Structures are given as structure tokens and as C-alpha cells.
Amino acid sequence: MSAILRGPASGGMTRRATLAALAGAAAVAAVPRAARAQAVTLRLGHVLAPTHQFHTGMELAAAELDRATQGRVRLEVFPSSQLGTERDMHVAIRTGSIDMLLGSPGGASVHLKELSVLDAPYLFRDNAHWQSVVYGAQGADWEARTLAASGVRIVGWFHRGTRHVVSRGKPYNTIADMAGQKIRVADLPPYPQVFAALGASPTPIAFAEMYGALQAGTVDGADAPLDTILSQKLYEVSKYVNLIAWSFAAPGTILIAESSFQQLSADDQAALRAALRAGSDHITEAFTAGEERVKAELVANGMVLVTPTDPEAWAAAAAAAIPGLAATWGGDAALYDRIRAAG
């Protein structure tokens, strides 16, 4: 008897469960596919502090990307070498261990050698010049060739400041004052070549170790943009900012692993590029508008600004180094002249 009574009850429950399931399926079907898709999270690393405009620019890009994709694509930004040194991250992005990074031209040259030309001295005149190069036909060519060579895609570019030199013990009033000075440079081409051409003794040291090297006296000075001098508190371990302005903008690459890029729809790929351009524009504006403010802050923190008396000598020494430097970007010395003449 009990078995007969349980049968209809069980059947009723089954029918109700089936109807509920069908109703649920219908509700899910009514939701657009894009809204049901699990959000893609992209992890982007860089070596600067969270107060630096690189970081604030990429945080702005992350907010813009979240808005444009309605949360389908999220960008998490990791500052201060949290995902590794720049060299480490360039290795990791090839394997997809990280999704994205901000790369210097020298660092990105491990994917395409020619990119290191962007670090060449006295290359760009102004913001319009560098932007016309990297967002034009030349930049498109570099993106295609980088992807073909390494499976890493260039999805954006960013201003990297005007580079000067800090020193601990003495000012560099002339290029002769730099002779033999041990200058911390990135362990990437063409920084050692540039500073050798300027008469210094280039000393490659990782960015994260720059402060300690100055503090310990391992080096006499260091190559850095003004904003980095401030954000990394180099005023605590050096006295002079020598305004040699050997590099303007030297645009860096915003790189993404192709496997990560292909997780995105075509619309979301476009949204990513647009968001990164907005972040890049923020960085450019911060450098352009903020340089005098940064100088004032450095002076307030005890640094002495030194304007060399022989700027032509610095430029001439750098120009004389171009044929040798061309080897770092593949030997095409005329590429330097073509970029200088562009725009």
C-alpha cells in the first residue's frame, strides 16, 4: 500500500521538478550570451610604484575597460615588480604565465630586436612626433612582426618621460664631468651603449635594486626620468639631477600574450585597445604637465638641478654612437634617421 502511495507522490515531484527546470532554462536563455559569460581577468605587471603615473594610467584604463565591456573584461594592475622584474615578465608572457606588461623598448626587444631603436638618444621632438610613429604604419608593422616572432602582441604604447641622470657626489656640469662615473643603467640594450658613448662606466643593475646601489655607493649615479626620481625617492640617496635630457618619451610597449588576447571577442579587443589608449593619454599628460611640478618637489626634497653648459657636446657624443647602437636594433642605422624625419 505504501509503495502505491509513494509512486504518485514521487511522480508529482518529478513533474514539478521538470517544470521548474524548464522554467529556469527559459530564464537563462532569455539572458544574452555575453552577460552569462564568465568575466575574463587580465593581469598586467609593471616595475614602478603604485604612486607612479604608469600605475594611475593603467588603473584608469582598467576602469574604462570595465565600463566599456560591462564587466566582461577586467584588468588587474600589479605595480612594484610584484609579477617579477621586467626581464622575468618578458619571459613569463611568452608562456602565458602572465597576461600583460608594460615593457621598455629595450625589454620588448627580446620579442622584436628593432624595438630597441625607440631608446635611441635624441630620437623624438615632441608628443605629436612619437605618437605619429607608433600609432601609424610603423607601429602597425612592429605589432605584426612582434606577434609573428614571439606570439606576443603590442596593444598599446606609453610615454616614458624625459631621461636625465642623478648623481651622488658631484654635478655633471659638462660631459667631461661624467667621464668614468659608474652610472646605473637598465640591464637591457641600448642603455649601456648610450652611457658608454657619453663617457661613463655603465653599470647594469635591476630597477628594484637602484635605490640600494645608490645608497651603498655601488654606483655614482643613475639614469632615470624625473618622475621616477621622485616616486622612488632617489632624493634620499643622491644629491644632483643633471638635466641632460638624452631621451624624450622613448615610448614603451603595452604587451599581451596572444593566448590571452584571443579570449576576447572582437568588440572587447577593440575596447581593450581604446581603454589602454585612454590610460596612455593620461600618462602623457601627467609627464607633460607635471615636469615643472616634479622639479620643484625634488628641489624641496634637497636636490640640486644642474643644467649642463655644453648640451651640444652631449648630443654630438650621442650622435656619434648611432652606427654602433644600430647593431642593437638589427643594423639598420637609417631607421633612426627615418624615425627622426617622420611626422
N, C-alpha and C positions, 0 to 999 in steps of 0.2 A: 504494500500500500504506500509506504513511504517512498519507494522508488518511483511509483507512478506520480505522486505529488511533486517530487523533486524535478521530474522531467520537464513539465510545462514551465515551472519556475525558472529552470536553467535556460530553457529556450527563450523565455521572455527577456531574461537578462542579456542573452546573446543578441537578440534583435535590438534591444536598446543600445547595447554597446556598438553594434554595427551602424545604427542610425547616428549615434554620436560621432563615430569615426568619420562617417561620410560628411557630416556637417563640418567637422574640423578640417577635413581635406578641402572642402569647398572654400572655407575661410582662408586657408593657406594659399589656395590657388588664386584667390582674389588679390593677394599681396603681390606687387611687382617683384620680379625675379631679383632685380638689383637690391631691393630692400631686404630680401631674405638672405642674400649672400653674406657670408661671414666677412667682416671687415679685414682688409689687408693692412698690416702694420709694417712700415719700413723703418729700419734702424739706421740712422745716419751718425757717423762719428766725425769729430774734428779735434785738433790738438789745443785749441785756445780755451781760455777761461769762460765761465758762463756769463761774465760781465762784458765780454768782447762783442763787437758788432757782428762778427761771424755767427755767434750763437743767437743773438737777438734777431738777426736777419732770418736765420733758419727757423726760429720759433714763430716768427711772423708768417713764414712760408707754411709751417705746419698748421697754423690757424686758418690760413686761406685755403689750404688743401682740404681740411676737414669741412669747411663751409661749402666749397665748390662741389665736393663729392657726397655731401650729406652724410659724412662719417664712414663712407665706404673705404676710404684710404686714409690712414693715419701715419703721421711722420713723428717718430720719436728721435730727439736730438741728444746726443751724448757728447759733452764737452770734455776738455782737460785730459785727452788721451785715454778716456775710460774704455774705449774699444781697442786700445793699443796705440803704439807710435804710428806715425804716418806710414812708415815703411811696412809695419805689421798689417795695417789696414789695406794697403795695396795688394798684399799677398792674399789676405782674407777675402777680399771682394771677388777675386778670380774664382774662388771655390764656392762663393755664395754664403760664406760664414757670416758676413755682414752684408747689408743691402746697399748702403750708400756711404760716401765720404766726401769731404771737401779736400781736394788734392792740390798741392802746389804744382806748377809746371814741371819742376824737376822730379817730383814724386810721380806724377802722372806719366812721365816719360818712360817708365818701366812698361807701360802699355803701348805707347807710341813715342818713339825717340824724338820725333820732330817737335813735340810739345814743349820741350825744354827751351826752344827759341824764345818763348814768352818771358823767360827770366833774363834775357839778354839786356845789357845796360843801355840806358837812354833810347829805348825802343819806341815808346808811345808818347805822344804830345799831350793828350788830354783824354777825358772820358769818352767823348764822341769818337775819337780815333780808335781806342781799343774795342769799344762796343761794335763799331762798324766792321771790324775784323772778325771777332769771334761769333757775332750773330749773323754774319754774312756767309758768302760762299766758302771762305777759308775755314770758318768754324764748322760748316756742314761737312766739308771734306775731312776734317780732323775727326769728327764724330763717326763717320762711316769707316774710316781706316782704323780707328781705335777699336771699334766693335769687331771688325774683321780680324784684327790681330790678336785680341785677347778676350773677347766675349764680355767686355765691359763697355758701357755706353755713356757718353757725355750727354747729360740732360740739362746742364746749365753752366754758368760762369759767374765768377765773383771777383770784385776788386780786392786787391790785397795790400793797398796802401802804398805810400812813398817810403822807400827804404833808406835808412841812414845808418850811422854807426855810433854806438855808445862806447865810452872808454872810461877806465878806472883812474889811471894815474896822470894822464896828460891830455890836453886838447890836440886835435889834428887841424891846426890852422892851415897847413899846406899838405900836399900829397907826400912830401918828404917826411913829414912827421909820422906817417903810418909805416914807414919802412921797417920791416922786421917785426912789427907788432903782431902778437898772436890774437887773431880775431876769430871768435866762434862763428861758424857758418853751419848751415844745414848739411847733413851728410848725403848730399844729393848734387848732381851736376845741375847748373854750372857754377854754383856758389864758390867752390874752391878756386875755380879758374878765374872768376871775376876778381877775387881778392888777391890772388897771386899777381894778376895784371896790375893791380893798384899798388903793389909793392909790399903787401902784408904777408904774414905767415898764416894762411888759413888753417883753422883747427876745427875739423868736423866734430860736433857734439850734438846729441839729441836735444830737441827743443825742451823737453821736460827737465833736462839737466843744465840748461843755460844759466839759470839763476845761481845754482850751486857752483858752477865753474867760475862765474864772475866773483862770487863771494869768497871762494878759496884762492883766487888769483891764478887759477889754472890758465886763464886767458886774460889778455889785456883789455879786450873789448868784444863787442858782439854786433852783428848785423841784425837790424830789426826796424820795422815801421814804428812810427811814433806811438800809435795806439797800443802796440804790443809792449813797448817800453813802459807805458802807464799801467796796462792791465796786468802785466806780470811783475809789477813793482820793481823794475830794474833800477829805479832811482835809489833803492836801498843798497845796491851793490855796485853802482857806477856813478860817476860824477858829471861826465860831459855827454851832450848829444851833439855829434858832429854832423851838420846838415849837408851831407854830400849828395843826397837825392839821386842816387845812382839808378834807381828803378822806380817807375811810376806805374801803378795799377798791377802790372805783371799778372794778368787775370788767371785765376786758378780754375780748375775744373770741378764741377759737381758730377760725380760719377755714380752709376748704379749698375749692379750686376744684371746682366741681361735676363737671367732667370727670374729675378725679382720684377724687372720691368714688364715681362710678359705675363705676370699675374694680373696685370691691369687691363681693363678694356681700353679701346682706342680713345674714348672720351676721357677716361681717367688718366691715361698717359698725357693727354693734352692739358688736363687740369694740373697735373704734377709739374709740367714744364712752366705753365703760367704762374703757379704758386712760387716756384723757385725763382722765376724772373722778378716777381714782386719782392721776394726776400733779398735778391741780388741788388735791386734798385735801392732798397733800404741801406744795404751795406755801402754802396757807392755814395749815397747822400751823407751817411754818417762820416765817411772818410773826408768827403769834400767840404762839408760844413763844419766838421769838428776839429780840423787840424790846428787852427789857432787856439781854440779852447784847450786842446791837449797840450800844446806848448806851454800855455800859461800854467796848467796844472803841474807840469814837470818842473817848471821854474819854482812854483810854490812848494814843491817837494825837495828843493835844494839842488836841482840840476842846473848846469850852465849850458846855454845854447851857443854853439860855435858855428859861425858861417865861414867856411874856408875862403881864403883870399885869392885862390888860384883855381876857380871852377873849370876853366878851360883845360888845365893840366889833367884834372880828373877825367874829363870827357875824352881827351886825347889818348890817355892811357887805356881807357876802356875800348875806344875805337880800334886801337892797335891790336887789341886782343881778339877781335871778332873772327879773323881767319882760324885761329886756334880753337876758339869757342865753338865754331861751326861743327867741329867734329862731334860735339855732344848732341847736336840735333841732326846728324846724318851727313854733314859735309857740305851742305848747300849754303854757302856764305851769302849768296844772292837773295836767299829767303829773307834774311834780316833787312836788306835794302828794300825788298818788295813790301814788307810789312810797314817799314818806316814811311814809305811813299803812299801807302793806302789811305783811303778816306779823304 
